[in-house]
Amino acid sequence: MDLSIVVPVFNEQDNLRPLHERLDRALKALGLSYEIIFVDDGSTDATAAVLRQLRGEDPACRVLRLALNSGQTAALACGLHNARGAVVVAIDGDGENDPMDIPRLLAKLNEGYDLVSGWRKDRWKGSPLTRRLPSMAANALISRLTGTRLHDYGCTLKAYQGDLARRLPLYGEMHRFVPAIAAQFGARIAEIEVNFRPRRTGASKYGLSRIVHTFLDLITVVFLSGYSTRPIQVFGSIGLLLSLLGGIWTMILVFEKIVLGYRIGERPALLLSVLLMVVGVQFVSLGLLGEMLARTYHESQNKPIYIVKEEL
């Protein structure tokens, strides 16, 4: 199999046929053997019925239906891990990504890259600053903290070398940080401009809660990418700093008591200084526990984050 196309979908009954038609035109022009993997993330509309029809009409289609709505990351992971192609391309099921960009992604991938990510440069063209600026700021922050410089982390349209796609450890809501996770495997990453097609039917699955989830997931990615095997450096550093501050503060209070004759027993400063030292010791202990858990984290069994209910 030369190429696998992974399409995570959730309640996209009206977008599936137009997307399949555009994919069919773009892929047949390539002259490659391919498969289109639709991953139904527990849709509650007629998505499953439409996918059954597409599977019956096109033998290149594969359908994986998840037993529960497990989130976009789980659906994407399911598709990537079950892809058989030497190259894997992921694309959104809402029609916002243009399948005609796939040949350009593949051409860039053939230059020696392991992952090529799309950049929807015109996505916020004409949009108010309240949408454009937060998006730019978020992408800049993620690039800064992860060390992987991209303009558009949220674009699903990406081309992967098959071996990389099948071993990516995705969980939670980490689909936004795939390039940063791939970089941990030593992947060479590139970014090219792609078209953006506004959604015509259906409703967006994202809300304001996405900002909070993204920020929390970013903290997780940064920690796991830099300190997952050495948590003592994070918690131990905080603990030593707090203990040092508490110790210095306590010494000052002792000096005031013995030399200057001040009364310190009734002052809140004494309690705060002791508390700083105690919390510092707790942080160091937490770091040591983290060091012991790191081995378990890396050697534990890979528990799946999705359950395949049906494969057509």
Kinemage of the C-alpha trace (Angstrom):
@kinemage 1
@onewidth
@group {chain A} dominant
@subgroup {mainchain}
@vectorlist {calphas} color= white
{ca met a 1} P 0.000 0.000 0.000
{ca asp a 2} L 1.558 3.303 -1.083
{ca leu a 3} L -0.760 5.715 0.665
{ca ser a 4} L -3.264 5.753 3.518
{ca ile a 5} L -5.693 8.626 4.063
{ca val a 6} L -7.005 8.910 7.637
{ca val a 7} L -10.249 10.848 8.160
{ca pro a 8} L -11.534 11.210 11.760
{ca val a 9} L -15.237 12.105 11.707
{ca phe a 10} L -17.924 12.917 14.246
{ca asn a 11} L -21.452 13.817 13.138
{ca glu a 12} L -20.416 14.821 9.605
{ca gln a 13} L -23.172 13.078 7.625
{ca asp a 14} L -23.566 15.917 5.094
{ca asn a 15} L -19.843 16.440 4.515
{ca leu a 16} L -18.786 12.848 3.865
{ca arg a 17} L -19.876 12.379 0.255
{ca pro a 18} L -18.460 15.706 -1.017
{ca leu a 19} L -15.212 14.960 0.800
{ca his a 20} L -15.036 11.437 -0.614
{ca glu a 21} L -15.601 12.731 -4.138
{ca arg a 22} L -12.766 15.254 -3.829
{ca leu a 23} L -10.483 12.640 -2.266
{ca asp a 24} L -11.311 10.197 -5.053
{ca arg a 25} L -10.375 12.710 -7.746
{ca ala a 26} L -7.164 13.782 -6.044
{ca leu a 27} L -5.965 10.260 -5.240
{ca lys a 28} L -6.690 8.648 -8.584
{ca ala a 29} L -4.597 11.318 -10.292
{ca leu a 30} L -1.572 10.234 -8.242
{ca gly a 31} L -1.398 6.751 -9.737
{ca leu a 32} L -0.662 5.185 -6.348
{ca ser a 33} L -2.272 2.329 -4.482
{ca tyr a 34} L -4.246 3.831 -1.620
{ca glu a 35} L -6.847 3.348 1.068
{ca ile a 36} L -9.197 5.833 2.716
{ca ile a 37} L -9.756 5.108 6.402
{ca phe a 38} L -12.799 6.789 7.914
{ca val a 39} L -12.782 6.637 11.718
{ca asp a 40} L -16.264 7.253 13.120
{ca asp a 41} L -15.833 8.636 16.621
{ca gly a 42} L -19.184 7.474 17.982
{ca ser a 43} L -21.354 9.686 15.761
{ca thr a 44} L -24.999 10.055 16.748
{ca asp a 45} L -26.360 11.190 13.364
{ca ala a 46} L -26.464 9.292 10.052
{ca thr a 47} L -22.678 9.277 9.658
{ca ala a 48} L -22.447 5.502 10.159
{ca ala a 49} L -25.069 4.850 7.471
{ca val a 50} L -23.305 7.108 4.968
{ca leu a 51} L -19.995 5.403 5.677
{ca arg a 52} L -21.557 1.993 5.072
{ca gln a 53} L -22.773 3.203 1.687
{ca leu a 54} L -19.353 4.602 0.782
{ca arg a 55} L -17.707 1.344 1.813
{ca gly a 56} L -20.072 -0.583 -0.448
{ca glu a 57} L -19.432 1.739 -3.376
{ca asp a 58} L -15.664 2.142 -3.075
{ca pro a 59} L -13.448 -0.845 -2.192
{ca ala a 60} L -10.633 1.558 -1.297
{ca cys a 61} L -12.633 2.725 1.722
{ca arg a 62} L -12.172 1.264 5.171
{ca val a 63} L -14.429 2.192 8.063
{ca leu a 64} L -13.491 1.946 11.718
{ca arg a 65} L -16.292 2.737 14.152
{ca leu a 66} L -15.347 3.455 17.738
{ca ala a 67} L -17.631 2.065 20.419
{ca leu a 68} L -17.733 5.388 22.265
{ca asn a 69} L -17.115 9.023 21.489
{ca ser a 70} L -13.463 9.081 22.529
{ca gly a 71} L -12.345 12.422 21.127
{ca gln a 72} L -10.425 13.552 18.071
{ca thr a 73} L -7.082 12.371 19.408
{ca ala a 74} L -8.344 8.813 19.905
{ca ala a 75} L -9.977 8.763 16.465
{ca leu a 76} L -6.803 10.066 14.828
{ca ala a 77} L -4.665 7.564 16.740
{ca cys a 78} L -6.955 4.723 15.693
{ca gly a 79} L -6.596 5.677 12.035
{ca leu a 80} L -2.830 6.190 12.177
{ca his a 81} L -2.150 2.941 14.015
{ca asn a 82} L -4.323 0.927 11.605
{ca ala a 83} L -2.980 2.531 8.419
{ca arg a 84} L -1.114 0.204 6.069
{ca gly a 85} L 0.419 2.760 3.729
{ca ala a 86} L 4.082 3.627 3.375
{ca val a 87} L 2.872 7.214 3.686
{ca val a 88} L -0.082 8.350 5.802
{ca val a 89} L -2.039 11.559 5.313
{ca ala a 90} L -4.524 12.803 7.921
{ca ile a 91} L -7.302 15.154 6.859
{ca asp a 92} L -10.320 16.668 8.604
{ca gly a 93} L -13.766 15.254 7.884
{ca asp a 94} L -15.529 18.619 7.869
{ca gly a 95} L -14.362 19.648 4.409
{ca glu a 96} L -12.161 22.531 5.570
{ca asn a 97} L -9.013 20.834 4.260
{ca asp a 98} L -8.547 20.604 0.497
{ca pro a 99} L -7.642 17.121 -0.811
{ca met a 100} L -5.968 18.795 -3.792
{ca asp a 101} L -3.163 19.797 -1.402
{ca ile a 102} L -2.215 16.148 -0.841
{ca pro a 103} L 0.155 15.931 -3.873
{ca arg a 104} L 2.063 18.963 -2.584
{ca leu a 105} L 2.376 17.410 0.861
{ca leu a 106} L 3.719 14.197 -0.657
{ca ala a 107} L 6.204 16.088 -2.831
{ca lys a 108} L 7.565 17.887 0.221
{ca leu a 109} L 7.693 14.636 2.186
{ca asn a 110} L 9.788 13.083 -0.600
{ca glu a 111} L 12.447 15.731 -0.020
{ca gly a 112} L 13.524 13.744 3.030
{ca tyr a 113} L 11.103 14.854 5.720
{ca asp a 114} L 9.288 12.585 8.156
{ca leu a 115} L 6.284 14.864 8.697
{ca val a 116} L 4.865 17.705 6.627
{ca ser a 117} L 2.240 19.884 8.291
{ca gly a 118} L -0.251 22.172 6.617
{ca trp a 119} L -0.423 25.890 7.304
{ca arg a 120} L -3.862 27.423 6.742
{ca lys a 121} L -2.422 30.859 6.104
{ca asp a 122} L -5.706 32.394 4.962
{ca arg a 123} L -7.849 30.818 7.677
{ca trp a 124} L -8.406 34.033 9.614
{ca lys a 125} L -8.277 36.351 6.600
{ca gly a 126} L -10.951 38.990 7.128
{ca ser a 127} L -11.716 37.703 10.622
{ca pro a 128} L -11.767 40.037 13.617
{ca leu a 129} L -8.624 40.474 15.655
{ca thr a 130} L -10.351 38.689 18.537
{ca arg a 131} L -9.948 35.436 16.600
{ca arg a 132} L -6.792 36.033 14.584
{ca leu a 133} L -4.548 37.379 17.340
{ca pro a 134} L -5.325 34.634 19.921
{ca ser a 135} L -4.596 31.997 17.262
{ca met a 136} L -1.276 33.602 16.347
{ca ala a 137} L -0.345 34.015 20.003
{ca ala a 138} L -1.207 30.391 20.811
{ca asn a 139} L 0.844 29.015 17.913
{ca ala a 140} L 3.773 31.259 18.825
{ca leu a 141} L 3.611 30.133 22.470
{ca ile a 142} L 3.444 26.446 21.535
{ca ser a 143} L 6.366 26.847 19.126
{ca arg a 144} L 8.387 28.631 21.772
{ca leu a 145} L 7.774 26.113 24.541
{ca thr a 146} L 8.063 22.939 22.460
{ca gly a 147} L 10.956 24.081 20.255
{ca thr a 148} L 9.114 23.014 17.084
{ca arg a 149} L 8.497 26.116 14.984
{ca leu a 150} L 5.190 25.999 13.120
{ca his a 151} L 2.626 28.621 12.157
{ca asp a 152} L -0.439 26.376 12.492
{ca tyr a 153} L -0.470 23.620 15.088
{ca gly a 154} L -4.220 23.099 14.741
{ca cys a 155} L -4.206 21.953 11.118
{ca thr a 156} L -5.121 18.268 10.840
{ca leu a 157} L -3.871 18.039 7.245
{ca lys a 158} L -0.474 16.399 7.614
{ca ala a 159} L 1.602 13.821 5.749
{ca tyr a 160} L 3.593 11.282 7.734
{ca gln a 161} L 6.071 8.588 6.918
{ca gly a 162} L 4.131 5.423 7.735
{ca asp a 163} L 6.544 4.100 10.358
{ca leu a 164} L 6.362 7.373 12.263
{ca ala a 165} L 2.558 7.558 12.099
{ca arg a 166} L 2.110 4.043 13.465
{ca arg a 167} L 4.324 4.594 16.503
{ca leu a 168} L 3.127 8.024 17.632
{ca pro a 169} L 1.931 7.768 21.271
{ca leu a 170} L -1.246 9.857 21.257
{ca tyr a 171} L -3.649 10.161 24.173
{ca gly a 172} L -5.777 12.750 25.928
{ca glu a 173} L -6.163 15.632 23.472
{ca met a 174} L -2.634 15.570 22.081
{ca his a 175} L -3.652 15.738 18.411
{ca arg a 176} L -2.825 19.466 18.494
{ca phe a 177} L 0.788 18.712 19.394
{ca val a 178} L 1.587 15.916 16.936
{ca pro a 179} L 4.612 17.765 15.452
{ca ala a 180} L 6.088 18.345 18.912
{ca ile a 181} L 5.559 14.684 19.815
{ca ala a 182} L 7.064 13.567 16.498
{ca ala a 183} L 10.084 15.770 17.153
{ca gln a 184} L 10.781 13.663 20.248
{ca phe a 185} L 11.366 10.738 17.870
{ca gly a 186} L 13.925 12.760 15.913
{ca ala a 187} L 11.525 13.421 13.034
{ca arg a 188} L 12.392 16.019 10.417
{ca ile a 189} L 9.417 18.361 10.140
{ca ala a 190} L 8.399 20.815 7.429
{ca glu a 191} L 5.408 23.098 6.899
{ca ile a 192} L 3.745 24.236 3.676
{ca glu a 193} L 0.829 26.549 2.964
{ca val a 194} L -2.465 24.786 2.232
{ca asn a 195} L -5.915 25.937 1.209
{ca phe a 196} L -8.658 26.598 3.698
{ca arg a 197} L -12.284 25.867 2.813
{ca pro a 198} L -14.895 27.272 5.232
{ca arg a 199} L -17.289 24.687 6.608
{ca arg a 200} L -20.535 24.574 4.590
{ca thr a 201} L -22.669 22.252 6.690
{ca gly a 202} L -22.652 20.958 10.234
{ca ala a 203} L -21.393 22.641 13.379
{ca ser a 204} L -17.908 23.127 14.718
{ca lys a 205} L -16.975 20.797 17.569
{ca tyr a 206} L -14.784 23.376 19.295
{ca gly a 207} L -15.799 25.817 22.019
{ca leu a 208} L -14.219 28.111 24.571
{ca ser a 209} L -13.184 25.117 26.677
{ca arg a 210} L -10.665 24.313 23.953
{ca ile a 211} L -8.419 27.146 25.200
{ca val a 212} L -8.197 25.646 28.683
{ca his a 213} L -7.655 22.124 27.354
{ca thr a 214} L -4.957 23.322 24.964
{ca phe a 215} L -3.069 25.127 27.714
{ca leu a 216} L -3.185 22.134 30.068
{ca asp a 217} L -2.119 19.759 27.297
{ca leu a 218} L 0.734 22.117 26.420
{ca ile a 219} L 2.034 21.871 29.986
{ca thr a 220} L 1.861 18.082 29.705
{ca val a 221} L 3.718 18.018 26.378
{ca val a 222} L 6.463 20.332 27.608
{ca phe a 223} L 6.928 18.282 30.776
{ca leu a 224} L 6.914 14.907 29.015
{ca ser a 225} L 9.208 16.086 26.230
{ca gly a 226} L 11.837 17.478 28.578
{ca tyr a 227} L 11.433 15.976 32.022
{ca ser a 228} L 9.465 12.738 31.809
{ca thr a 229} L 12.622 10.740 32.565
{ca arg a 230} L 13.981 13.240 35.116
{ca pro a 231} L 11.094 14.688 37.163
{ca ile a 232} L 13.447 15.357 40.085
{ca gln a 233} L 14.880 18.275 38.089
{ca val a 234} L 11.490 19.986 38.055
{ca phe a 235} L 10.105 19.213 41.484
{ca gly a 236} L 13.523 19.105 43.118
{ca ser a 237} L 14.440 22.559 41.804
{ca ile a 238} L 11.188 24.041 43.106
{ca gly a 239} L 11.665 22.282 46.438
{ca leu a 240} L 15.240 23.476 46.878
{ca leu a 241} L 14.236 27.045 46.026
{ca leu a 242} L 11.392 27.057 48.546
{ca ser a 243} L 13.572 25.437 51.207
{ca leu a 244} L 16.316 27.972 50.592
{ca leu a 245} L 13.921 30.900 50.899
{ca gly a 246} L 12.392 29.427 54.027
{ca gly a 247} L 15.799 28.763 55.560
{ca ile a 248} L 17.088 32.292 54.905
{ca trp a 249} L 13.884 33.798 56.280
{ca thr a 250} L 14.118 31.647 59.399
{ca met a 251} L 17.753 32.649 59.976
{ca ile a 252} L 16.766 36.320 59.740
{ca leu a 253} L 14.025 35.782 62.310
{ca val a 254} L 16.414 33.926 64.630
{ca phe a 255} L 18.898 36.783 64.328
{ca glu a 256} L 16.184 39.269 65.213
{ca lys a 257} L 15.201 37.171 68.233
{ca ile a 258} L 18.681 36.524 69.670
{ca val a 259} L 20.606 39.643 68.726
{ca leu a 260} L 17.948 42.327 68.514
{ca gly a 261} L 15.609 40.914 71.082
{ca tyr a 262} L 12.493 41.057 68.929
{ca arg a 263} L 9.516 38.876 69.747
{ca ile a 264} L 8.845 36.491 66.861
{ca gly a 265} L 6.501 33.943 68.398
{ca glu a 266} L 3.383 35.890 67.503
{ca arg a 267} L 4.510 36.955 64.031
{ca pro a 268} L 3.057 35.229 60.923
{ca ala a 269} L 6.499 35.402 59.346
{ca leu a 270} L 7.715 32.535 61.525
{ca leu a 271} L 4.917 30.246 60.385
{ca leu a 272} L 5.426 31.217 56.755
{ca ser a 273} L 9.172 30.569 56.846
{ca val a 274} L 8.690 27.134 58.416
{ca leu a 275} L 5.922 26.373 55.923
{ca leu a 276} L 8.242 27.215 53.015
{ca met a 277} L 10.818 24.719 54.269
{ca val a 278} L 8.224 21.996 54.818
{ca val a 279} L 6.693 22.509 51.355
{ca gly a 280} L 10.186 22.506 49.857
{ca val a 281} L 10.927 19.105 51.400
{ca gln a 282} L 7.608 17.829 50.062
{ca phe a 283} L 8.468 18.944 46.534
{ca val a 284} L 11.834 17.184 46.695
{ca ser a 285} L 10.088 14.051 47.931
{ca leu a 286} L 7.580 14.348 45.093
{ca gly a 287} L 10.462 14.521 42.630
{ca leu a 288} L 11.993 11.356 44.065
{ca leu a 289} L 8.665 9.563 43.801
{ca gly a 290} L 8.412 10.777 40.217
{ca glu a 291} L 11.825 9.312 39.464
{ca met a 292} L 10.650 5.924 40.716
{ca leu a 293} L 7.421 6.192 38.722
{ca ala a 294} L 9.265 7.162 35.532
{ca arg a 295} L 10.416 3.575 35.050
{ca thr a 296} L 6.853 2.331 35.436
{ca tyr a 297} L 5.607 5.017 33.036
{ca his a 298} L 8.007 4.010 30.276
{ca glu a 299} L 7.822 0.248 30.770
{ca ser a 300} L 4.095 -0.129 31.361
{ca gln a 301} L 1.844 -1.828 28.837
{ca asn a 302} L 0.419 0.301 26.072
{ca lys a 303} L -3.215 0.412 27.112
{ca pro a 304} L -5.344 1.413 24.098
{ca ile a 305} L -7.188 4.722 24.215
{ca tyr a 306} L -9.888 3.533 21.836
{ca ile a 307} L -12.045 0.444 21.338
{ca val a 308} L -12.863 -0.629 17.801
{ca lys a 309} L -16.499 -1.657 17.663
{ca glu a 310} L -16.616 -2.641 14.000
{ca glu a 311} L -14.291 -2.795 11.005
{ca leu a 312} L -15.807 -2.918 7.519
